[in-house]
Amino acid sequence: MEALNQISTTLALTMGLAWASGINLYATLLTLGLLANSGNIDLPPDLQIVANPLVLGAAGLMYCVEFFADKTPGVDTGWDAIHTFIRIPAGAMLAAGAVGDLNPAVGLAAAIIGGSMAAGSHATKAGTRVLINTSPEPFSNWFASIGEDIAVITGVWACINHPVLFLLGLLAFIIFMVWWLPKIWAGIKKILNLIRNGFNNGNQPPNITPP
């Protein structure tokens, strides 16, 4: 029973940090660092760096920047595009660090799976935002962004304090992601086709009938 609890705890922390990093890396680092400094979690050796005041300060600063960028229509999509190259590798690194000093093979496997999980949550978040940006009002962006922040902070806390419940929730998210990502891609292709057709129509020469 003890071994099973240890496995579920490690798996929840590994996948939880990867999943959260794909949505909001800076909120993930900030939450993890604050929980560590408050004594609510004993971090594996490879993750103890996130509790360093310098790392916490940098994560807090970038979270403030992202807080506003992520709630501005259009800017949020550009921000997500740039962070494709940041969130996914960071998710892989956090997942590898969460397994501790088991052995290099386990760390590499955790990095591969964690990077894939971060890529999936990032694609779900970024693609959904593209569709939301087709709405002219900004309120949907605000609600979506605030909901993501709450989900990340709650998810990091849950993967530490209630690993089994978190893993069940993560399974539900994966099922939703498999169903939702093809719909996101279809919606984005439709938007791109509309933009291309509008551009082509706008550049067509006027149809002048000779006298």
C-alpha positions in Angstrom: 0.0 0.0 0.0 2.8 2.3 0.9 4.5 1.7 -2.5 1.2 2.3 -4.3 0.8 5.7 -2.5 4.4 6.6 -3.4 3.8 5.8 -7.1 0.5 7.8 -7.3 2.1 10.7 -5.5 5.1 10.8 -7.9 3.0 10.3 -10.9 0.6 13.0 -9.9 3.4 15.5 -9.3 5.1 14.6 -12.5 2.1 14.9 -14.8 0.5 17.7 -12.8 3.5 20.0 -13.2 3.8 19.1 -16.9 0.1 19.7 -17.5 0.1 23.0 -15.6 3.2 24.2 -17.3 1.5 23.9 -20.7 -1.2 26.3 -19.6 0.7 28.8 -17.5 4.3 28.1 -16.7 4.9 31.1 -14.4 1.8 30.4 -12.3 3.1 26.8 -11.9 6.5 27.8 -10.8 5.2 30.5 -8.5 2.7 28.1 -6.8 5.2 25.3 -6.5 7.8 27.7 -5.0 5.4 29.2 -2.5 4.2 25.8 -1.4 7.8 24.7 -0.9 8.7 27.8 1.1 5.7 27.5 3.3 6.5 23.9 4.2 3.6 22.3 2.4 5.8 20.1 0.2 9.2 18.6 0.3 10.5 19.0 -3.2 12.7 16.4 -4.9 16.4 17.6 -5.1 16.1 18.5 -8.8 13.1 20.8 -8.1 14.4 22.6 -5.0 15.7 25.3 -7.2 12.1 26.6 -7.8 12.0 27.6 -4.1 15.0 30.0 -4.5 14.0 33.6 -4.0 15.5 34.6 -7.3 13.5 32.0 -9.2 10.3 33.0 -7.3 10.9 36.7 -8.1 11.4 36.0 -11.8 8.4 33.7 -11.9 6.3 36.3 -10.1 7.4 39.1 -12.5 6.7 37.0 -15.6 3.3 35.9 -14.1 2.3 39.6 -13.8 3.3 40.2 -17.4 1.4 37.2 -18.6 -1.6 38.1 -16.4 -2.2 41.2 -18.6 -0.9 39.8 -21.9 -3.1 36.7 -21.6 -6.3 38.8 -21.2 -5.8 41.0 -24.3 -7.4 39.6 -27.5 -4.8 39.0 -30.2 -1.9 39.6 -27.8 -2.7 36.3 -26.0 -2.4 34.3 -29.2 1.0 35.9 -30.0 2.1 35.2 -26.4 1.0 31.6 -26.7 2.9 31.2 -30.0 6.1 32.4 -28.4 5.6 30.3 -25.4 5.3 27.1 -27.5 9.1 27.1 -27.3 9.1 27.7 -23.5 6.2 25.9 -21.9 6.8 22.5 -23.5 10.5 22.1 -22.7 9.9 23.5 -19.2 7.1 21.0 -18.7 9.5 18.2 -19.7 12.2 19.5 -17.3 9.8 19.8 -14.4 8.4 16.3 -15.0 11.9 14.8 -15.1 12.8 16.7 -11.9 9.7 15.5 -10.1 10.7 11.8 -10.3 13.8 12.5 -8.2 17.0 10.5 -8.4 15.5 7.1 -9.4 17.6 6.5 -12.5 18.4 8.2 -15.8 15.9 6.0 -17.8 13.0 7.0 -15.5 14.0 10.6 -15.7 14.1 10.5 -19.5 10.8 8.7 -19.7 9.2 11.3 -17.4 10.6 14.1 -19.6 9.2 12.5 -22.8 5.7 11.9 -21.3 5.8 15.3 -19.4 6.7 17.1 -22.6 3.9 15.4 -24.4 1.5 16.4 -21.7 2.7 20.0 -21.7 2.3 20.1 -25.5 -1.2 18.8 -25.3 -2.4 21.2 -22.6 -0.6 24.1 -24.4 -2.2 23.2 -27.7 -5.7 23.0 -26.1 -5.2 26.3 -24.4 -3.7 28.2 -27.4 -6.1 26.7 -29.9 -9.1 27.5 -27.8 -7.9 31.1 -27.5 -7.7 31.4 -31.2 -11.4 30.5 -31.5 -12.3 32.8 -28.6 -10.6 35.7 -30.4 -13.1 35.5 -33.2 -15.6 37.1 -30.7 -15.5 40.9 -30.8 -16.0 41.4 -27.1 -13.0 41.0 -24.7 -14.9 39.4 -21.7 -14.6 35.9 -23.0 -10.8 36.3 -23.0 -10.9 37.6 -19.4 -13.0 34.7 -18.2 -11.0 32.1 -20.0 -7.7 33.5 -18.7 -8.9 33.8 -15.1 -10.3 30.3 -15.3 -7.0 29.0 -16.6 -5.1 30.7 -13.7 -7.4 29.2 -11.2 -7.2 25.7 -12.8 -3.4 25.8 -12.7 -3.1 27.0 -9.1 -5.7 24.5 -8.0 -4.2 21.7 -10.1 -0.7 22.2 -8.6 -2.1 22.2 -5.1 -4.3 19.1 -5.8 -1.5 17.0 -7.4 0.5 17.5 -4.2 -2.3 17.1 -1.6 -4.8 14.8 -3.4 -2.8 12.9 -6.0 -5.4 10.2 -6.7 -8.2 12.7 -7.2 -5.9 14.8 -9.4 -5.0 11.8 -11.6 -8.7 11.1 -12.1 -9.3 14.7 -13.1 -6.3 14.6 -15.4 -7.7 11.5 -17.1 -10.9 13.4 -17.7 -8.9 16.2 -19.2 -7.0 13.9 -21.5 -10.3 12.4 -22.8 -11.7 15.9 -23.3 -8.5 17.0 -25.1 -8.6 14.0 -27.5 -12.2 15.0 -28.4 -11.6 18.8 -28.5 -8.3 19.2 -30.4 -9.7 18.0 -33.7 -12.5 20.5 -33.4 -10.0 23.2 -32.6 -8.0 22.4 -35.7 -11.2 22.4 -37.9 -12.2 25.8 -36.5 -8.7 27.2 -37.1 -8.7 26.0 -40.7 -12.1 27.6 -41.2 -10.8 30.9 -39.9 -7.7 30.7 -42.1 -9.9 29.9 -45.1 -12.1 33.0 -44.4 -9.0 35.2 -44.0 -7.5 33.9 -47.3 -10.7 34.2 -49.2 -11.2 37.7 -47.9 -7.6 38.6 -48.8 -8.1 37.2 -52.3 -11.4 38.9 -52.9 -9.9 42.2 -51.7 -7.0 41.9 -54.2 -9.2 41.0 -57.2 -9.2 43.7 -59.9 -12.6 45.4 -60.3 -14.9 43.8 -62.9 -15.2 46.6 -65.5 -17.6 45.8 -68.4 -16.4 47.5 -71.6 -18.9 49.9 -73.3 
